[in-house]
Structure formats: C-alpha cells, structure tokens
Amino acid sequence: MNPTLRRLLWNIPVLLLIVTLAFGLVRLAPGGPFDQEQALAPDVKANLDRAYGLDLPLSQQYGRYLWRLAHGDLGPSMRLRDFSVNELLSVGLPVSLSLGAFSLLLSLGVGVPIGLLAAYHRGHWLERVLMPLMSLGVAIPSYVTAPTLALVFGLYLHWLPVAGWEPGETRDLVLPVIALSLPTLATVARLTRASALEVLELAFLRTARAKGLSQLRTLVWHLLPPTLVPVLAYLGPATAAILTGSLVVETVFGLPGMGRYLVQGALNRDYTLVLGQVIVYATLILVINAIVDVLQGFLDPRLALGVRDAGRA
C-alpha cells in the first residue's frame, strides 16, 4: 500500500479515539447542560433529557452520536436550542480558518527569511539583534501581546480596529493575525536558523559554492529545501498552537470565531457543541500533519524511502 495512503487511513482510528475520549471527558465534567442557578422542575428536566437522549445509557448515547457523526450531523446545540452545531460552526469556522491560515502564512513568510538571514550572517550584528527578538517572541504569550497591540495601535494611534468582524474587511484581521502569529513566527525563525547552520556545513553546499554559483541560487536550490524539513515537521504542533491560541485572540478582539463557541459550550456544558469543535480541531490538525508528511517526502526523498522500506519489512 502507498505510504501516504496508509498514513491517511491511520487518521481514521486516531480520530475515532479522539471522539471517544472527548465524549467521555465531557460527560465526566460536573454538572450538565440543563443545570441552572434556578433548578428546573423535575418533569421539565426529564422532558429535556428525553428530547436530547440524555436519559439513555451512556453506551447508547455514544452509539447514536457516532451514527449521526458518520452522516455529517454534529447534532443540535443543547443550550442554543434554535441552532444545530453544524449551523454554528458554519458561522465561526470561516473566521477561525481565516485567522489561522493568515497567521500560519505570516509565521512562515517572515520566520523562514529571518532564520536564513541569521544563519547566513552568523556572528554578525544582524544575528545578535534578530535572535534575542525571536527569543522574546517565544517567551511572550498571545494573551499578553493581543491586548498590548489593541491598546497601542487601536486605542492610542487609531490605526486599526480593535474589535469586531466585517466579512471582507482585512483590516479587522491585522492585529489578531499579528498577535496570534508572533510566538509561532519566532519559533519558526529559530528552527530555520538552527537547521540552516547544520546544512551550511554539509559537503554538497561547499561544493555548490566552490562551483561559483550565485548566493541566491545556492540559497534557493541547495540551502532552502533541506533547511525546511524540520520546519515542516513543526507545522503540526504550530497548527495546534495557533488553534488553541485563537481562543484567546478571538475573545480579546471580539471575533465571532469558533473560540467563542468553544468557551460558551464548555461553560454551559453544551456537550454536542464542545464535541463538534473538538472534532473539527482534531480533523484540521490531522489533515495538516498528512500534508506535512507529503511535503517532507518531496523535500527529502530519504524520508519517503525510509517509510517505504519500513513498510516492506
């Protein structure tokens, strides 16, 4: 079997395991979706439990949920009763995907060149300036940078909006994207520098320079591909970090993304809403990891050969 196809198929049991663990954990949390400060009448609560299937044994609830999930139905929201989980995610997912995609692109588009510059100018004043800044970017979390950016560029300078979302208004995403991408950008830059320093010592790169190739051609065709292999390996954890960080950033900047619904669902014990978001997040991370595997094999064929040989063994 093709190694890529085999890895994709392995994502199915992994996703099933994630669904199972999430289903059990939300049920173990104290309280329920219909527990309120003012207790409901017993007959009212019994009717609600019956309507949402909460009166059934846990195994039957799990089986019914898997059946719905297999048909693409994430179920009704238990607290936002006029909406299904699919409807809520169709509103929040495009915002979160836009925020995450732009943040990841900015992290790679800026972090990789910074890392290459620092490696190419090792010991130069440029490296001594850039690397401490990158260390600072790793150390400061998004929940610190997000309010700071909103305060400086929104409230003091009035350059950019600090809250809200209008579809098509890219200005609304500038500050959230910068706040969300900074830690990942700094990590990408540090990884790129460390990887580039190793590649610069390899024999094939010294040979390319000895042949009189231009610096640009040496950089693009010889240095960059092997340098990007560990950076691509980091894209899986980077995606997870961006998705979890977006919860804070979306709250700070008032974006109607998935983070708002996840927080509301967790506080309200909205089982189906929380499960739906966990499934979407897990699927996104698994898809990104699968893409990374393919790209790594393209940049470094030895990885693909290693996988193929392991499969034959």
C-alpha positions, -999 to 999 in steps of 0.1 A, spaced: 0 0 0 12 35 -8 28 50 24 8 83 21 -25 64 17 -16 42 47 -9 73 69 -42 89 58 -61 57 67 -44 56 101 -60 90 108 -95 73 109 -88 53 141 -69 82 156 -99 105 150 -123 78 165 -101 76 196 -102 114 200 -140 114 196 -143 86 222 -121 104 247 -138 137 242 -172 121 246 -162 105 279 -145 136 293 -174 160 287 -197 135 304 -173 132 334 -173 170 339 -196 180 369 -230 195 360 -250 191 329 -264 213 300 -296 219 318 -282 227 353 -290 263 361 -288 286 391 -326 281 394 -333 244 393 -357 232 367 -389 214 377 -382 176 377 -408 169 349 -393 197 327 -358 184 332 -369 149 324 -386 160 292 -354 179 282 -332 148 289 -356 126 269 -356 151 240 -318 151 237 -314 114 245 -296 121 279 -319 96 296 -304 67 276 -275 46 289 -241 62 280 -233 34 255 -265 41 236 -258 79 236 -223 72 222 -237 49 195 -263 74 185 -237 101 183 -213 80 162 -242 73 138 -250 109 134 -213 118 130 -210 92 102 -237 111 84 -220 145 89 -245 156 116 -229 170 148 -263 172 165 -283 201 180 -268 226 204 -282 218 239 -282 254 251 -285 274 218 -317 255 210 -326 273 178 -293 262 162 -276 230 152 -239 226 158 -234 224 121 -250 259 117 -229 274 145 -197 261 131 -206 272 96 -206 308 110 -175 305 132 -153 282 112 -146 306 83 -134 333 107 -112 309 126 -98 294 94 -90 328 80 -73 339 112 -53 306 115 -43 305 78 -31 341 77 -12 336 110 5 305 97 14 321 64 28 351 82 48 329 105 64 310 76 67 340 53 86 361 79 101 335 102 119 315 75 137 345 59 147 358 94 161 324 103 180 322 70 194 358 74 206 350 109 223 318 98 239 334 67 252 362 88 263 342 118 282 363 143 272 395 126 253 423 144 222 413 125 221 379 141 227 394 175 197 417 171 173 392 154 178 362 177 171 379 210 139 394 195 129 359 184 135 346 219 113 374 232 86 364 208 86 328 220 85 339 257 56 364 255 22 346 250 -6 358 228 -28 368 258 -1 395 266 6 407 230 -30 408 219 -42 434 245 -9 454 240 -14 456 203 -50 466 207 -40 493 232 -12 508 212 -24 505 175 -61 507 182 -68 530 212 -37 552 212 -28 555 175 -62 548 160 -46 530 130 -65 497 131 -98 484 146 -96 466 179 -128 446 179 -154 432 156 -155 415 122 -169 425 89 -166 399 61 -141 411 35 -125 437 58 -89 426 60 -81 455 85 -102 437 111 -77 408 110 -44 426 110 -39 429 148 -54 394 156 -31 378 130 0 395 143 -8 387 179 -15 351 171 14 345 148 42 361 169 51 330 190 50 307 160 69 331 139 97 333 165 99 295 168 100 291 130 128 316 128 148 298 155 142 264 139 152 277 105 184 292 118 195 260 136 187 239 106 204 262 81 236 263 103 238 225 100 231 225 63 258 252 57 284 227 70 275 199 46 298 190 18 273 194 -11 268 231 -2 305 237 0 307 221 -35 280 244 -48 298 275 -36 331 262 -50 315 259 -84 309 296 -83 271 295 -81 255 328 -71 244 333 -35 207 335 -45 208 302 -64 228 285 -37 202 297 -12 171 287 -31 181 255 -47 206 240 -23 202 255 12 165 261 14 150 226 7 169 206 34 166 235 58 128 234 56 125 197 66 125 203 104 104 235 99 77 215 81 78 189 109 69 217 133 38 227 113 17 201 131 25 215 166 23 250 152 -12 244 139 -23 231 173 -7 262 190 -24 286 166 -58 269 170 -56 269 208 -41 305 208 -70 317 186 -94 311 216 -77 339 235 -72 362 205 -107 358 192 -120 367 227 -97 398 230 -106 412 196 -143 402 197 -141 379 166 -171 356 160 -149 325 155 -151 290 169 -132 300 201 -162 320 214 -185 289 209 -160 266 225 -157 287 256 -195 292 258 -200 254 252 -176 245 280 -191 269 305 -226 258 297 -218 221 295 -231 220 259 -220 185 251 -226 185 214 -212 219 208 -179 211 226 -176 177 209 -183 193 175 -155 218 180 -130 191 192 -137 170 161 -132 200 138 -99 210 155 -87 174 156 -95 169 119 -77 201 109 -45 190 128 -46 155 113 -50 170 78 -21 194 83 1 166 96 -8 145 65 1 174 42 34 179 61 43 142 56 38 145 19 58 178 17 87 163 38 89 133 14 91 157 -15 118 179 0 138 149 14 132 117 -6 151 98 20 121 101 43 98 86 18 123 58 11 126 51 48 88 48 51 86 25 21 114 3 33 98 1 68 65 -10 51 82 -38 32 99 -50 64 
